[in-house]
Amino acid sequence: IHDRLDVVEYLITQNLNINEFDSNKRTPIMMASKNGNIEIVKLLLKNNCEINAKDKDSMTALMFASDNGNKEIVKLLIDNGAYINEKNNKCQTALLFAYKRGHLDIVKYLLKKDALIYN
């Protein structure tokens, strides 16, 4: 269902738990953020998904979006309450992921939103 908005819409109408996770503890919001599917992200947020859920490595949707250069999703997540300074199991933040991958526009945006610089 990774890029199938119609399937996600149908499953929501069937009262699917939108915070259900896979074997890596990844939720639909994480996968949609990772894959750059902004329409699915919007739909999940509209249906009150857990925006700050963490997978088995303590990765969040914001970290996945930052790592993959999805600036519009980064903005959307932050505007909807994503914790900007959350750390994963390796003490990495969304800012560090954006920096390591060369996503300067996301780095600038996160700093503008008061992301902390620490490790």
Buried (B, 14 or more C-beta within 10 A) or exposed (E): BEEEBEEBBEBBEEEBEBBEBEEEBBBBBBBBBBBBBBEBBBBBBEBEBBBBBBBEEBBBBBBBBBBBBBBEBBBBBBEBEBBBBBBBEEEBBBBBBBBEBEBEEBBEBBBEBEBEEEE
